[in-house]
Amino acid sequence: MHRRGFMKKGLQAWSQYLGVSALASSTEAGAQILASTGGGTSGESEETFWAGVRDQFPLTRERIYVNNGGLGPSPRVSIQAVHNRMDELEEISETGHSAKLWSSVKEKAGNILGCRPEEVAYTRNTTEGVNIVCNGLPLKPGDEVITSTHEHVGNTVSWLARQKRDGIAIKVFEPSMASAQENIDRIERLIGSRTRVLSISHVTTATGQVLPVKEIGRLSARHDLWYFIDGAQSAGMMPVDVTDIGCHAYATSGHKWLLGPKGTGLLYVRESALDSIDAKFVGAYSTAGHTDMATGEFGFNPTAQRYEYGTVSIPLFLGLGEAMGFLLDLDLERVKRRNHALAIALMTGLDELGAEVLSPREPGEHSSIVTFRIKEMPKDELQHFLGKHYRIRSRGIYEGGLEALRISLHIYNSFEEVSTILEGVKAAQTA
């Protein structure tokens, strides 16, 4: 099947998914689909809009970048903000710390996560947020933590290290594609009298499955469990509302779907849970103000800032603020619809090729991550083949023993790139 054939099949599937009629022409089908995603009066104008969004990224067009789940490129507005502030601060050799700036960036973070700015702490990445939570919780030997087999190593190794160090017990469940309820049931079957923590991903790094985090939150509350979410693959890909989810803490990266500078991250901790997580690393920003070594006078900052223990790069977090503003201006619901359209087109094309798609199909469970494998070629060889012959940057998946290839699509990608990926997979099958 040629490129237009792949495009047509994917677009027609997306048309049906959205409840619009499939059209004979892939161009016309794409126009109708894209118009239905909002923001444009026609598919042509909508696609023109997204082409304009792509122009805001200096990301090279010499290859197809579909590894946003690993690292996201930044738009020019973010990069320029970093450069400008770095130049300004280096001229006067100052940190640039400003309560007004801090408040402004955290307000955007609150809008991204659905929480108050005071409940947000700056981190360097999701892993740092995981470590703050994991090592700060008051767990005793024999206390149990439930997690899944599809977690990123950043959300497993900290718990495994604490198991080795403190004698906690880890229980795991295999995420099910059967139904959201099946995943809730699998978690509930693991809950025992010593279970204390539930630590899961909002969107799994392995297959892009969107877990029923709100319903799991209700389950956690019924059993009085401490509920933590790894949001590395969700914030910036889709709207997030941590208050509605009901989690105690939520960690994410600034440099994945949020498209911010590398080395930035966010940690949400519910105000009522702040005293449940001991701040193990502390410094000037952790305190409520005055400290006195002679008297022992000391108090933690009453906000999540207590987890910010030292100087951070103001230019980088200013850049993160600009990237978050960029996404908020686009509207995260619109971003989600666009990305899902790309993912559906890719999955449909892979089906036509006979590839094994491991990502879920249900509307509420699939994201813009598509994981698959082909019987003709192991994942490492397939990744190399697509990189060498089609200039495609993807990521191999070993988590959960899947041994598959992951394609993660974001707003700078296009239907044309999806078609090229499918051409590459077809070529690999006959190589």
C-alpha positions in Angstrom: 0.0 0.0 0.0 1.3 3.4 -0.9 1.6 6.5 1.3 -1.8 7.9 0.3 -3.4 4.5 1.0 -2.0 4.5 4.5 -3.1 8.0 5.0 -6.6 7.3 3.7 -7.1 4.3 6.0 -5.9 6.1 9.1 -7.9 9.2 8.4 -11.0 7.2 7.6 -10.7 5.4 10.9 -10.3 8.6 12.7 -13.4 9.9 10.9 -15.4 7.0 12.2 -14.0 7.5 15.7 -15.2 11.1 15.7 -18.5 10.3 14.1 -17.9 12.0 10.8 -18.3 10.4 7.4 -15.3 8.9 5.7 -14.3 10.4 2.4 -12.8 8.8 -0.7 -10.0 11.3 -0.9 -7.3 11.2 1.9 -6.9 14.9 1.5 -10.6 15.6 1.9 -10.8 13.0 4.8 -7.9 14.7 6.5 -9.6 18.1 6.0 -12.8 16.9 7.6 -11.0 15.2 10.5 -8.8 18.1 11.3 -11.7 20.5 11.2 -13.5 18.3 13.7 -10.6 18.6 16.1 -11.5 22.2 16.7 -9.9 25.6 16.1 -10.4 25.8 12.4 -13.3 26.4 10.0 -12.0 23.7 7.7 -9.5 20.9 7.7 -7.2 22.9 5.4 -7.1 25.8 7.8 -6.7 23.5 10.7 -3.7 21.8 9.1 -2.3 25.2 8.1 -2.7 26.1 11.8 -0.7 23.0 12.9 1.9 23.6 10.3 2.3 27.1 11.8 2.7 25.5 15.2 5.5 23.3 13.8 7.3 26.4 12.5 7.6 27.5 16.1 10.1 24.7 16.7 13.7 24.8 15.6 13.7 21.0 15.6 15.4 19.7 12.4 13.3 18.5 9.5 16.2 16.3 8.4 14.7 13.4 10.4 11.3 12.5 11.9 11.4 12.9 15.6 8.9 10.6 17.4 10.5 10.1 20.8 8.8 12.8 22.7 8.1 10.3 25.4 11.9 10.4 26.0 12.7 14.0 25.4 10.6 16.8 24.0 11.9 19.6 21.8 11.2 23.2 22.9 9.5 25.9 21.0 11.4 29.0 20.1 9.6 31.2 22.7 11.0 28.9 25.5 14.5 28.8 24.1 14.7 32.5 23.5 13.5 33.2 27.1 16.2 31.0 28.5 18.9 32.7 26.3 17.7 36.2 27.1 17.5 35.7 30.9 20.9 33.9 31.0 22.5 36.7 29.1 21.0 39.3 31.5 22.0 37.4 34.6 25.5 36.7 33.5 26.1 40.4 32.9 25.4 41.1 36.6 26.3 37.7 38.1 23.0 37.3 39.9 20.7 34.3 40.5 17.6 36.3 39.3 15.5 34.8 42.1 12.2 36.8 42.3 9.1 36.0 44.2 7.1 37.6 41.5 8.7 35.4 38.8 8.4 32.3 40.9 4.7 33.0 41.5 4.1 33.6 37.8 5.7 30.3 36.6 4.0 28.3 39.4 0.7 29.8 38.5 1.1 28.3 35.0 2.1 25.0 36.5 -1.0 25.1 38.6 -3.1 25.7 35.5 -1.4 22.7 33.8 -1.8 20.4 36.8 -5.1 21.6 38.1 -3.9 22.7 41.5 -2.9 25.8 43.5 0.6 27.2 42.8 1.5 26.7 46.5 1.2 23.0 46.0 3.9 22.9 43.3 7.7 22.4 43.8 10.4 22.7 41.2 12.5 19.6 40.5 15.0 18.6 37.8 12.9 15.8 36.4 10.2 13.3 37.2 12.7 11.0 38.9 13.7 13.6 41.4 10.0 14.0 42.3 9.6 10.2 42.7 12.6 10.1 45.0 11.3 13.0 47.2 8.0 11.1 47.6 9.5 7.6 48.0 12.2 8.5 50.5 10.0 11.0 52.4 7.1 8.7 53.3 7.2 7.1 56.8 7.3 3.5 55.8 8.3 0.6 58.1 9.7 -2.9 57.3 7.0 -5.0 55.9 4.9 -2.1 54.6 3.7 -2.7 51.1 3.8 -0.6 47.9 1.7 -1.5 44.9 3.0 -0.6 41.4 2.8 -1.9 37.9 5.1 -3.9 35.6 4.9 -1.1 33.0 6.6 1.7 35.0 9.6 3.6 33.8 12.8 2.7 35.7 12.6 6.1 37.3 9.5 5.0 39.2 10.8 1.6 40.1 14.4 1.8 41.1 13.7 4.3 44.0 11.1 1.9 45.5 13.4 -1.1 44.9 16.3 0.7 46.6 14.1 1.5 49.6 13.0 -2.2 49.6 16.6 -3.2 49.9 17.4 -0.5 52.4 14.3 -0.5 54.7 12.7 -3.8 54.1 9.4 -2.6 52.5 7.6 -5.0 50.2 6.7 -4.3 46.6 3.7 -5.9 44.8 3.1 -5.5 41.1 0.2 -5.9 38.7 0.3 -6.3 34.9 -1.8 -3.5 33.3 -4.7 -5.1 31.4 -6.1 -4.0 28.0 -9.4 -5.7 28.7 -11.0 -2.9 30.6 -10.4 -0.1 33.0 -12.3 -2.0 35.6 -10.0 -5.0 35.2 -7.1 -2.8 36.2 -8.9 -1.5 39.3 -9.7 -5.1 40.2 -6.1 -6.3 39.8 -5.0 -3.5 42.1 -7.6 -4.2 44.7 -6.7 -7.9 44.8 -3.2 -6.9 45.9 -4.3 -4.7 48.7 -3.7 -6.2 52.1 -3.4 -5.2 55.8 0.2 -3.9 55.3 -0.4 -2.0 52.1 0.4 1.7 52.5 1.2 3.2 49.1 -0.1 3.0 45.5 2.4 4.2 43.0 1.4 4.1 39.3 1.8 6.0 36.0 -1.0 8.2 34.6 0.1 7.1 31.1 2.4 4.1 31.0 5.8 4.6 29.3 5.6 1.1 27.8 2.4 1.2 25.8 0.9 4.7 26.4 -2.1 3.2 28.2 -4.1 5.8 30.1 -4.9 4.2 33.4 -8.2 5.0 35.2 -6.4 7.3 37.7 -9.6 8.9 39.1 -11.3 5.6 39.8 -8.0 4.3 41.3 -8.0 7.4 43.4 -11.4 6.4 44.8 -10.1 2.9 45.5 -7.0 4.3 47.3 -9.2 6.6 49.4 -11.5 3.6 50.4 -8.5 1.7 51.6 -6.7 4.8 53.2 -3.7 4.4 50.9 -1.1 7.0 50.1 -1.6 7.6 46.3 1.3 8.8 44.1 1.3 9.2 40.3 4.1 9.4 37.8 2.9 11.9 35.3 5.9 12.0 33.1 3.9 10.9 30.0 0.7 12.9 30.7 1.2 16.5 31.6 1.4 18.5 28.4 0.0 15.6 26.3 -3.5 16.0 27.7 -5.4 18.1 30.3 -4.6 17.0 33.9 -6.5 17.7 37.1 -4.8 16.4 40.1 -7.4 17.7 42.4 -10.1 15.7 40.5 -7.9 12.6 40.4 -7.5 12.7 44.2 -3.8 11.8 44.4 -1.6 12.9 47.2 1.4 13.7 44.9 2.0 13.9 41.2 5.5 14.2 39.5 6.2 15.2 36.0 9.0 16.3 33.7 9.3 19.8 32.2 11.3 18.4 29.3 8.9 15.8 27.8 5.3 16.7 26.8 5.5 20.1 28.5 8.3 21.0 25.9 10.3 22.9 28.4 14.1 23.2 28.9 16.0 20.0 29.8 16.6 19.6 33.5 13.2 20.9 34.7 10.4 19.2 36.4 7.4 19.7 38.7 6.2 18.0 41.8 2.6 18.5 43.1 2.0 17.6 46.7 -1.5 18.1 48.1 -1.5 20.8 50.9 -3.0 18.4 53.4 -0.2 15.8 52.6 2.8 18.1 53.0 3.6 16.9 56.5 3.3 13.3 55.3 6.4 13.6 53.1 9.5 14.4 55.1 11.9 16.7 53.2 15.2 14.8 53.2 17.2 17.4 51.4 16.7 20.9 52.8 18.2 24.3 52.4 17.4 28.0 52.4 14.3 27.6 50.2 12.9 24.9 52.4 12.5 27.0 55.5 9.7 29.3 56.7 12.2 32.0 57.2 14.4 32.6 60.2 16.6 29.8 61.6 18.8 29.9 64.7 21.5 27.3 65.4 21.8 28.4 69.0 18.1 28.0 69.9 17.2 25.3 67.3 14.6 27.5 65.8 13.5 26.1 62.4 10.3 25.6 60.5 9.5 24.2 57.0 8.0 26.4 54.3 4.3 25.9 54.6 4.1 25.3 50.8 5.6 22.6 48.5 8.6 24.9 48.2 10.0 23.0 51.2 11.3 20.4 48.7 13.3 23.0 46.9 16.5 22.8 48.8 18.9 25.0 46.9 19.6 27.3 44.0 18.0 26.4 40.7 18.4 27.9 37.2 16.1 30.8 36.9 16.5 30.9 33.1 15.5 27.3 32.8 12.3 27.6 34.8 11.5 30.8 33.1 11.8 28.9 29.8 9.5 26.2 31.3 7.0 28.9 32.1 7.0 30.1 28.5 6.6 26.5 27.2 3.6 25.9 29.5 2.1 29.2 28.4 2.6 28.1 24.8 0.6 24.9 25.5 -2.1 26.7 27.5 -2.6 29.1 24.6 -3.0 26.2 22.2 -5.6 24.6 24.6 -4.7 21.2 26.0 -8.0 19.7 24.8 -7.1 20.7 21.3 -3.6 19.3 21.7 -5.0 16.0 22.9 -7.4 15.7 20.0 -4.6 16.5 17.5 -2.3 14.0 19.0 -4.9 11.3 19.2 -5.8 11.8 15.5 -2.1 11.2 14.6 -2.0 8.1 16.9 -5.2 6.6 15.4 -3.9 7.1 11.9 -0.7 5.3 12.8 -2.4 2.4 14.6 -4.8 1.9 11.7 -1.9 1.8 9.2 0.0 -0.7 11.4 -3.1 -2.9 11.5 -3.2 -2.9 7.7 0.4 -4.0 7.7 -0.3 -6.9 10.1 1.9 -5.4 12.8 1.1 -6.2 16.5 -0.1 -3.0 18.1 0.4 -3.2 21.9 -1.2 0.1 22.8 -4.9 0.2 23.8 -7.7 1.2 21.3 -10.4 2.4 23.7 -10.9 6.2 23.4 -10.4 6.7 27.2 -7.3 4.5 27.4 -5.2 5.4 24.4 -2.8 8.3 24.2 -0.5 9.7 21.6 2.0 6.9 22.3 1.9 3.8 19.9 3.9 0.7 20.8 4.1 -2.1 18.3 6.3 -4.9 17.0 6.6 -6.9 13.8 7.4 -10.6 13.5 9.8 -10.0 10.7 12.4 -8.0 12.8 13.4 -7.7 16.5 12.8 -4.2 18.0 16.5 -3.2 18.0 16.9 -4.1 14.3 13.7 -2.3 13.4 14.7 0.8 15.3 18.0 0.8 13.5 16.4 0.2 10.1 13.9 3.0 10.5 16.6 5.3 11.7 19.1 4.5 8.9 16.7 4.4 5.9 13.9 6.7 7.0 15.5 9.1 9.4 13.0 8.1 12.2 14.0 8.6 15.8 12.0 6.2 17.9 12.6 4.3 21.2 12.8 0.7 22.0 10.6 -0.7 24.8 11.9 -3.4 27.2 9.7 -2.5 30.1 7.4 -5.3 31.1 9.4 -7.6 28.8 7.5 -6.2 25.8 10.5 -6.0 23.4 8.7 -3.5 21.1 9.1 -0.2 19.4 7.5 3.0 20.7 6.4 6.0 18.6 5.4 9.0 20.6 3.7 11.8 18.6 3.2 15.4 19.6 2.0 18.7 18.1 5.0 19.2 15.9 4.4 15.9 14.1 2.2 15.5 10.9 0.1 13.0 9.1 2.8 13.0 6.4 5.3 11.8 8.9 2.9 9.1 10.0 2.8 7.9 6.4 6.6 7.8 6.2 6.8 5.8 9.4 4.3 3.3 7.9 6.3 3.1 4.7 9.4 2.4 6.7 7.7 -0.4 8.7 6.4 -2.0 5.4 10.0 -1.8 4.0 11.3 -3.5 7.1 8.9 -6.4 6.7 10.3 -7.2 3.3 13.9 -6.3 4.0 
